[in-house]
Structure formats: structure tokens, C-alpha cells
């Protein structure tokens, strides 16, 4: 060490001490910042887990349709209360394929040759509708009945198979409806469907 360095040492000492103090403060601040970041991360993770496991207030939001034996469609129970026509016992529990989304309603029974062992297909709409049905690319002759929001019968029709072309005949009732029930042609009477009858849709199918 040079002599002048020894002479300057007292003057440099305060500056060195200040640098040490600043470094110490910086290190403490860094540690505090790291701890704060870690704490925030833990709180965020805890909130994420709470949100991921919380159940919705409405239990129907988590209800999933029961799968059926026909790919792409769930199944649902339904009952028909006969009116002036039909011979079926009052309100037997039946099981149908359920077309409850736009895609399922558009597909319906296209390209099918049978009902897959079900009593029919129920078309359920989000609100009362007036749109028509057709039989494009549907080789199975069908009968359809429409029911309003109260489940009351509003009309029916027999529908003939139609090739895959855009000019197939249209079928629809003259009043708004909420449900459509398709069965093999001629099968409505056996279920008791006709003027004065009503339908109830919902619940699990028995034996499927």
C-alpha cells in the first residue's frame, strides 16, 4: 500500500461504510421483495384452488345428460297422458333419445334405420318454436307430435323418408311448440298421443 493511500484511508472510510450500508439495505429490500412476491404467489394459488373446487349455487349447472347407446345423444325419460285417442295406460315411463342442442336437433334421426331400442326421440327447444321439420337423409319413416310449453298436444304428422336433397317436404304444426316427439311411423297411437293428450319430459330412464 502506498503512503498516500494510508493518508487517504480516513477520508475513504465513511464512503466505504456508506456503500456497505447501501448494499445491506439493498439486500434487505431484495429479501423483503422476494418474500412479498412469494406470499402473493401463495395467496393466488390458494384462490385458484378454491375457485377450481367451488360448486355452483345452482345444482342444475353441473347436471350432465345421461349418455345413451346412440353416440352423440343423451337419453331422457318421458310420460304420455292419453287424451281422446290411444290405448296406452296412463303415464307409463318411457325412454327416448334427447335432442336438446342445436346440433342434435339438426342431426335428429338422419341416416338411421331404427331408434336403437328407444321409444322415440324427444326434441327439446330452449323456447317455444314455430320452425318446421323435414326428413332429409332420413330413411326411417317417422311420425311426429308437437307439444307446447305446458306439455299439451298441438299437432302431429306422418313424415316420409326423403333423399339427401334440399327440397324435402316440411312438416310443422299451426301453433308454437316446445317439444317434438318422433317415433316410428304409426307409433303415436300406441303411446296414447293425440288430441287432448300431454307429455312430461325429464328424469332418468329405467332399464337402459
Backbone bond lengths (Angstrom), bond angles and torsions (degrees), N, CA, C in turn:
res aa  C-N    CA-C-N  psi(-1)  N-CA   C-N-CA  omega(-1)  CA-C   N-CA-C  phi
1 X - - - 1.472 - - 1.514 108.20 -
2 X 1.320 115.44 139.52 1.455 119.29 179.45 1.510 110.55 -79.31
3 X 1.319 117.43 159.82 1.460 122.47 -178.68 1.513 110.76 -64.00
4 X 1.338 115.14 -40.81 1.460 116.90 -179.58 1.524 111.79 -65.03
5 X 1.331 114.55 -25.77 1.461 117.05 176.13 1.510 110.96 -67.53
6 X 1.354 115.87 -38.79 1.454 119.33 177.39 1.512 110.90 -64.41
7 X 1.343 116.28 -39.28 1.460 119.69 -179.77 1.531 110.91 -66.99
8 X 1.342 115.94 -36.26 1.472 118.98 -178.28 1.524 113.27 -82.97
9 X 1.325 117.62 -8.82 1.460 120.35 -175.41 1.508 113.16 -57.22
10 X 1.387 119.87 -46.14 1.472 118.64 179.38 1.520 112.61 -59.05
11 X 1.341 116.30 -35.14 1.467 118.32 -178.64 1.524 111.56 -72.35
12 X 1.356 113.87 -33.41 1.458 116.56 -178.48 1.519 112.69 -79.54
13 X 1.323 117.29 -21.36 1.462 120.51 -175.47 1.522 112.78 -58.17
14 X 1.343 120.09 -47.89 1.472 119.15 179.95 1.531 112.68 -59.91
15 X 1.358 114.66 -38.72 1.458 117.41 179.55 1.522 110.78 -64.75
16 X 1.333 116.17 -41.59 1.466 120.05 178.89 1.514 110.94 -63.09
17 X 1.354 115.54 -41.81 1.456 119.29 179.19 1.522 111.10 -63.26
18 X 1.353 115.50 -38.79 1.452 118.53 179.07 1.528 111.01 -64.26
19 X 1.372 115.43 -40.16 1.463 118.40 178.74 1.525 111.16 -63.74
20 X 1.349 115.51 -40.03 1.461 119.32 177.84 1.523 110.47 -62.85
21 X 1.359 115.59 -42.01 1.460 119.66 -179.34 1.528 111.42 -64.23
22 X 1.367 114.83 -43.04 1.458 118.90 179.23 1.520 110.29 -62.86
23 X 1.369 114.19 -42.91 1.461 118.24 179.33 1.515 111.02 -61.60
24 X 1.350 114.99 -41.17 1.461 119.06 179.32 1.517 110.66 -64.18
25 X 1.363 115.22 -44.93 1.462 118.35 178.48 1.527 110.87 -60.55
26 X 1.336 116.13 -42.86 1.459 119.89 -179.99 1.519 111.25 -62.10
27 X 1.335 116.21 -41.75 1.464 120.08 179.83 1.522 111.14 -64.37
28 X 1.350 116.18 -42.50 1.465 120.01 178.15 1.521 110.33 -63.66
29 X 1.343 115.18 -43.70 1.460 118.93 179.38 1.515 112.18 -62.23
30 X 1.348 115.01 -40.08 1.460 118.69 178.80 1.516 111.31 -62.86
31 X 1.354 115.28 -43.91 1.459 118.75 179.29 1.530 110.88 -62.40
32 X 1.352 115.56 -42.27 1.462 118.69 178.96 1.525 111.05 -62.33
33 X 1.340 115.64 -42.04 1.458 119.68 179.45 1.525 111.02 -63.13
34 X 1.353 114.90 -42.09 1.460 118.30 178.68 1.520 111.55 -62.51
35 X 1.343 116.35 -41.34 1.458 119.40 179.16 1.528 110.98 -64.78
36 X 1.349 116.25 -39.74 1.465 119.99 179.58 1.528 111.12 -63.96
37 X 1.355 115.83 -42.23 1.468 119.69 179.20 1.523 110.74 -63.58
38 X 1.351 115.41 -42.77 1.465 119.26 179.09 1.522 111.37 -62.44
39 X 1.347 116.95 -40.25 1.457 120.57 179.47 1.521 111.29 -64.85
40 X 1.340 116.43 -43.54 1.464 119.76 178.31 1.527 111.22 -62.56
41 X 1.338 116.09 -39.14 1.461 119.51 178.81 1.520 111.19 -63.41
42 X 1.337 116.76 -41.71 1.463 120.22 178.74 1.521 111.41 -64.51
43 X 1.355 116.04 -42.10 1.461 119.35 178.70 1.525 111.29 -63.12
44 X 1.339 116.18 -41.71 1.457 119.75 178.65 1.512 112.09 -64.50
45 X 1.345 116.81 -39.75 1.456 120.67 178.67 1.517 111.15 -64.96
46 X 1.336 115.55 -41.17 1.464 119.12 178.68 1.523 110.82 -63.09
47 X 1.335 116.53 -41.87 1.469 119.91 178.77 1.522 110.90 -63.56
48 X 1.348 116.00 -37.96 1.457 119.80 179.59 1.513 111.12 -63.12
49 X 1.340 116.89 -44.16 1.462 119.67 179.53 1.518 111.02 -65.27
50 X 1.336 117.51 -37.43 1.461 119.36 178.59 1.522 110.45 -63.91
51 X 1.353 115.11 -43.20 1.459 118.34 -179.24 1.521 111.02 -66.26
52 X 1.334 117.44 -36.43 1.450 120.34 -177.22 1.504 113.71 -71.07
53 X 1.325 118.27 -21.84 1.455 119.85 -177.00 1.521 112.97 -108.85
54 X 1.339 116.91 -4.67 1.460 119.39 -178.51 1.521 109.72 -69.31
55 X 1.334 117.46 138.99 1.458 121.91 176.96 1.522 109.64 -91.20
56 X 1.323 118.35 142.68 1.466 119.91 177.66 1.516 111.08 -64.68
57 X 1.327 115.67 153.80 1.452 119.96 -179.93 1.520 111.48 -64.97
58 X 1.324 116.33 -35.84 1.462 120.60 -179.62 1.523 109.29 -90.75
59 X 1.332 119.27 111.52 1.467 119.72 -176.94 1.515 113.42 -64.13
60 X 1.326 118.28 -20.39 1.453 119.58 -179.79 1.525 111.49 -70.93
61 X 1.339 117.19 -16.78 1.451 119.56 179.26 1.519 112.01 -68.97
62 X 1.326 117.79 -21.33 1.458 120.13 -178.32 1.523 111.77 -105.41
63 X 1.314 118.33 -1.07 1.460 120.63 178.17 1.523 109.81 -72.09
64 X 1.298 116.92 125.47 1.454 121.59 177.70 1.527 109.40 -103.79
65 X 1.356 117.69 142.20 1.457 119.24 175.41 1.523 110.77 -59.50
66 X 1.323 116.15 145.74 1.463 120.95 179.60 1.525 108.69 -77.32
67 X 1.344 118.61 125.27 1.468 119.86 -179.55 1.527 111.41 -61.12
68 X 1.317 115.21 151.67 1.462 120.83 177.64 1.524 109.45 -111.54
69 X 1.332 115.05 -177.95 1.460 120.54 176.55 1.527 111.54 -81.83
70 X 1.320 117.37 -6.08 1.460 122.28 178.74 1.525 108.08 -104.33
71 X 1.329 118.86 115.86 1.467 120.81 -176.49 1.524 112.05 -55.54
72 X 1.326 115.46 137.84 1.456 121.10 175.78 1.510 115.48 91.80
73 X 1.339 117.86 -7.13 1.461 120.87 -177.72 1.527 110.52 -131.61
74 X 1.335 117.42 136.54 1.461 120.03 169.20 1.526 109.63 -82.26
75 X 1.313 115.95 179.13 1.463 120.74 177.46 1.518 109.88 -123.29
76 X 1.325 116.31 157.65 1.459 121.01 -177.76 1.530 108.96 -150.81
77 X 1.322 116.02 147.82 1.463 120.51 176.37 1.528 109.66 -83.19
78 X 1.320 116.13 150.19 1.465 120.03 173.90 1.518 108.97 -148.91
79 X 1.322 114.56 157.16 1.464 121.79 178.73 1.523 109.17 -131.65
80 X 1.311 115.50 142.61 1.464 121.60 176.34 1.516 108.29 -115.72
81 X 1.319 115.69 128.92 1.469 121.02 172.42 1.524 107.26 -101.35
82 X 1.323 117.14 110.25 1.466 119.70 -174.50 1.524 112.08 -63.33
83 X 1.323 114.07 153.78 1.462 119.96 176.47 1.512 109.61 -111.17
84 X 1.336 115.67 -126.87 1.461 119.99 -175.59 1.519 112.63 -72.39
85 X 1.350 117.42 -20.69 1.460 120.01 -178.99 1.514 109.89 -119.06
86 X 1.309 115.99 164.54 1.458 120.88 175.16 1.505 112.32 99.61
87 X 1.323 114.71 158.22 1.453 120.56 -177.49 1.523 112.68 -124.04
88 X 1.318 118.06 4.15 1.463 120.19 -176.96 1.521 110.24 -69.43
89 X 1.330 115.70 150.39 1.467 120.03 174.71 1.520 109.05 -63.20
90 X 1.318 116.88 151.82 1.462 121.14 -174.47 1.520 111.31 -67.22
91 X 1.318 115.38 118.40 1.454 121.72 171.84 1.509 117.74 65.53
92 X 1.350 121.12 41.99 1.465 118.51 174.80 1.521 110.26 -69.35
93 X 1.317 117.32 149.83 1.460 121.23 179.04 1.522 109.21 -80.85
94 X 1.316 115.93 121.10 1.458 122.75 -178.89 1.522 108.90 -118.96
95 X 1.321 116.60 171.63 1.469 120.23 -177.48 1.520 109.57 -133.48
96 X 1.330 115.84 131.89 1.462 120.95 -177.66 1.518 110.50 -131.34
97 X 1.311 115.15 156.03 1.459 120.47 165.55 1.520 107.41 -69.97
98 X 1.331 116.50 147.53 1.463 120.69 -175.40 1.521 110.64 -116.22
99 X 1.328 116.11 120.42 1.463 122.45 173.12 1.524 107.39 -103.74
100 X 1.329 116.05 93.48 1.466 121.09 -171.75 1.515 113.58 -116.93
101 X 1.323 118.39 6.84 1.459 122.14 175.09 1.525 108.31 -126.66
102 X 1.319 116.93 164.82 1.464 120.31 -179.67 1.527 110.90 -59.45
103 X 1.327 116.52 -43.29 1.462 119.85 -179.81 1.525 111.57 -62.89
104 X 1.327 116.56 -44.42 1.467 119.75 179.88 1.522 111.57 -66.45
105 X 1.335 116.51 -38.68 1.469 118.75 179.24 1.524 110.87 -67.37
106 X 1.342 117.32 -35.83 1.459 120.12 178.24 1.526 111.42 -68.12
107 X 1.331 116.44 -34.82 1.468 120.58 -178.38 1.521 111.44 -77.95
108 X 1.341 116.48 -47.51 1.456 120.76 -179.82 1.522 112.47 50.82
109 X 1.328 115.71 -131.98 1.468 121.35 -178.62 1.528 112.30 -103.43
110 X 1.324 116.24 26.89 1.461 120.06 177.22 1.531 110.76 -56.13
111 X 1.320 115.35 138.29 1.464 124.03 174.24 1.526 113.56 66.92
112 X 1.322 118.01 8.16 1.461 120.12 179.34 1.531 110.43 -98.61
113 X 1.348 114.57 146.34 1.460 121.08 178.40 1.522 112.00 -107.32
114 X 1.323 116.80 -2.53 1.466 120.85 177.13 1.525 108.50 -157.29
115 X 1.326 116.19 178.79 1.469 122.29 -178.86 1.526 112.39 -97.58
116 X 1.322 116.71 9.72 1.456 119.64 177.08 1.512 114.42 66.33
117 X 1.336 116.86 25.13 1.459 120.39 -179.88 1.518 114.35 88.90
118 X 1.332 118.22 3.55 1.466 121.93 179.80 1.529 110.56 -95.83
119 X 1.322 114.93 164.29 1.469 120.52 -178.25 1.518 112.66 -80.57
120 X 1.308 118.11 -11.39 1.448 121.66 -179.31 1.511 110.58 165.84
121 X 1.319 115.14 -170.91 1.466 121.88 172.67 1.523 107.94 -126.45
122 X 1.322 116.12 127.28 1.458 122.08 177.32 1.523 108.78 -98.22
123 X 1.317 116.50 125.77 1.463 122.76 172.80 1.527 106.98 -98.00
124 X 1.315 115.87 118.84 1.464 119.85 179.57 1.522 108.45 -115.12
125 X 1.333 116.74 127.34 1.457 122.83 -176.89 1.526 109.70 -105.45
126 X 1.339 117.54 153.28 1.467 119.93 179.68 1.525 113.29 -70.15
127 X 1.324 117.13 -21.87 1.469 122.42 177.58 1.523 107.07 -152.92
128 X 1.323 116.35 163.94 1.467 119.37 -179.05 1.530 110.19 -58.16
129 X 1.326 115.25 136.86 1.459 121.61 -172.77 1.523 110.29 -122.98
130 X 1.332 114.86 165.04 1.466 121.27 176.00 1.529 110.95 -130.04
131 X 1.322 117.64 5.52 1.460 121.17 -176.97 1.528 110.83 -68.79
132 X 1.333 115.65 160.00 1.462 122.09 -177.48 1.527 111.13 -98.55
133 X 1.323 115.33 161.06 1.458 122.92 174.37 1.527 108.56 -105.75
134 X 1.344 115.80 155.27 1.455 119.36 170.06 1.518 109.30 -143.01
135 X 1.329 116.77 172.05 1.466 122.60 -171.92 1.526 112.10 -113.37
136 X 1.302 117.02 29.63 1.464 119.73 -178.86 1.531 110.56 -58.65
137 X 1.322 115.64 130.02 1.464 122.75 177.59 1.532 111.75 55.53
138 X 1.331 116.36 34.33 1.474 121.49 178.89 1.526 108.01 -120.46
139 X 1.336 118.27 102.23 1.465 120.84 -175.19 1.522 114.27 -78.56
140 X 1.327 118.18 -11.99 1.467 121.71 -175.85 1.527 110.42 -91.54
141 X 1.339 119.81 118.57 1.472 120.39 176.53 1.533 109.92 -61.67
142 X 1.318 116.34 134.73 1.461 121.03 -173.72 1.524 111.51 -131.26
143 X 1.318 114.56 155.86 1.469 122.19 165.22 1.518 106.91 -116.56
144 X 1.321 116.32 145.17 1.455 120.81 -179.32 1.524 109.66 -130.94
145 X 1.316 115.60 143.47 1.469 122.14 173.25 1.512 107.88 -126.94
146 X 1.327 115.86 145.07 1.458 121.33 179.40 1.526 109.52 -114.93
147 X 1.326 115.03 145.78 1.466 121.89 -178.29 1.524 108.93 -134.22
148 X 1.338 116.74 145.52 1.466 120.10 -178.22 1.527 111.18 -83.68
149 X 1.338 116.30 -172.94 1.464 121.33 -175.50 1.519 112.60 -63.98
150 X 1.326 117.38 -21.90 1.466 120.99 176.67 1.522 112.16 -90.46
151 X 1.328 116.59 1.38 1.459 120.90 -179.02 1.508 114.53 85.80
152 X 1.329 118.06 5.67 1.466 121.13 -177.22 1.531 111.47 -82.32
153 X 1.304 115.51 141.30 1.462 122.83 179.34 1.531 110.22 -61.99
154 X 1.354 116.17 132.91 1.466 119.27 177.81 1.528 112.58 -122.83
155 X 1.331 118.05 -9.97 1.455 119.38 179.27 1.515 111.46 165.04
156 X 1.348 115.35 167.55 1.464 120.42 178.92 1.518 108.81 -153.26
157 X 1.330 115.69 166.01 1.462 120.91 179.19 1.520 109.06 -160.77
158 X 1.338 115.35 149.99 1.459 121.48 168.35 1.524 107.62 -93.21
159 X 1.325 116.70 135.17 1.463 120.95 -175.14 1.525 109.46 -121.12
160 X 1.325 115.68 127.85 1.462 121.54 -178.02 1.524 110.38 -90.09
161 X 1.331 117.64 146.87 1.463 120.33 176.19 1.526 111.15 -56.85
162 X 1.331 115.14 150.06 1.464 120.95 -179.59 1.529 108.16 -140.33
163 X 1.344 118.08 139.35 1.465 119.64 177.56 1.529 111.55 -63.29
164 X 1.313 114.59 177.99 1.464 120.45 180.00 1.527 109.12 -80.41
165 X 1.335 115.29 81.01 1.460 120.66 179.83 1.530 108.37 -145.74
166 X 1.320 118.44 157.23 1.467 120.60 -172.02 1.523 115.51 -80.24
167 X 1.357 119.18 -9.82 1.467 120.37 -174.16 1.526 112.54 -103.25
168 X 1.333 118.14 30.38 1.460 120.80 178.02 1.531 110.05 -66.44
169 X 1.336 118.05 149.42 1.472 120.78 178.87 1.530 111.63 -59.83
170 X 1.327 115.22 151.52 1.463 121.78 179.32 1.526 109.67 -105.93
171 X 1.327 115.46 144.77 1.464 121.71 -179.53 1.524 108.89 -129.61
172 X 1.319 116.48 134.73 1.456 120.17 177.75 1.518 111.02 -169.26
173 X 1.327 117.22 156.36 1.467 120.51 177.93 1.523 110.36 -81.24
174 X 1.315 116.03 172.90 1.471 119.71 178.80 1.528 111.94 -95.26
175 X 1.340 116.84 10.32 1.467 121.09 177.86 1.524 109.13 -136.53
176 X 1.336 118.58 157.16 1.471 120.63 178.34 1.526 111.43 -62.37
177 X 1.308 115.55 152.61 1.463 121.47 -178.88 1.530 109.40 -141.27
178 X 1.323 116.08 160.58 1.468 122.23 176.01 1.526 111.53 -115.25
179 X 1.326 116.41 -28.66 1.465 121.60 -179.33 1.522 110.06 -124.48
180 X 1.320 115.11 145.79 1.453 121.60 167.67 1.522 108.01 -124.73
181 X 1.310 117.23 137.32 1.464 121.90 178.70 1.522 108.65 -120.55
182 X 1.332 116.33 113.82 1.456 121.65 176.65 1.526 109.75 -101.47
183 X 1.330 115.67 134.01 1.470 122.77 176.31 1.525 107.44 -135.67
184 X 1.323 116.19 168.49 1.459 118.26 174.81 1.531 108.78 -59.96
185 X 1.317 115.61 146.57 1.469 119.71 -170.91 1.527 111.52 -56.97
186 X 1.331 114.68 131.03 1.450 122.11 -178.34 1.512 114.09 90.11
187 X 1.337 117.49 -1.14 1.454 120.33 -174.76 1.513 115.73 -87.35
188 X 1.318 118.95 -7.21 1.469 120.14 -177.80 1.525 111.80 -66.39
189 X 1.310 116.80 -41.38 1.468 119.94 -177.09 1.524 111.21 -62.62
190 X 1.330 116.58 -38.78 1.465 119.90 179.80 1.523 111.75 -64.03
191 X 1.330 117.15 -25.87 1.467 121.11 177.87 1.522 112.32 -87.90
192 X 1.324 116.89 -6.27 1.459 119.94 -177.73 1.506 113.87 84.84
193 X 1.340 117.12 18.14 1.463 120.92 -178.42 1.521 109.65 -87.02
194 X 1.324 116.03 128.88 1.448 122.48 178.07 1.513 109.45 174.18
195 X 1.325 118.52 -174.34 1.462 121.25 179.12 1.523 111.55 -53.29
196 X 1.319 115.87 131.49 1.455 121.75 -179.68 1.514 114.28 90.61
197 X 1.329 118.30 -10.22 1.465 120.44 -179.92 1.526 110.26 -84.34
198 X 1.321 115.44 169.11 1.466 121.03 177.98 1.516 108.99 -146.34
199 X 1.322 115.70 163.18 1.459 121.41 -177.54 1.523 109.68 -129.18
200 X 1.321 115.94 146.50 1.465 122.55 172.61 1.519 106.97 -126.48
201 X 1.330 116.77 126.24 1.467 122.24 -175.47 1.516 109.52 -117.90
202 X 1.341 116.85 131.46 1.461 120.37 175.47 1.508 112.32 144.77
203 X 1.325 115.51 155.57 1.452 120.68 178.47 1.514 112.56 97.88
204 X 1.322 114.73 172.86 1.458 121.12 -177.51 1.518 111.15 -85.66
205 X 1.318 115.24 146.45 1.461 120.72 176.34 1.523 109.86 -78.12
206 X 1.310 116.04 144.05 1.464 121.25 176.26 1.519 109.27 -96.37
207 X 1.324 116.10 131.22 1.455 120.20 175.51 1.506 115.54 81.55
208 X 1.344 118.52 12.97 1.471 120.57 177.80 1.521 109.14 -117.86
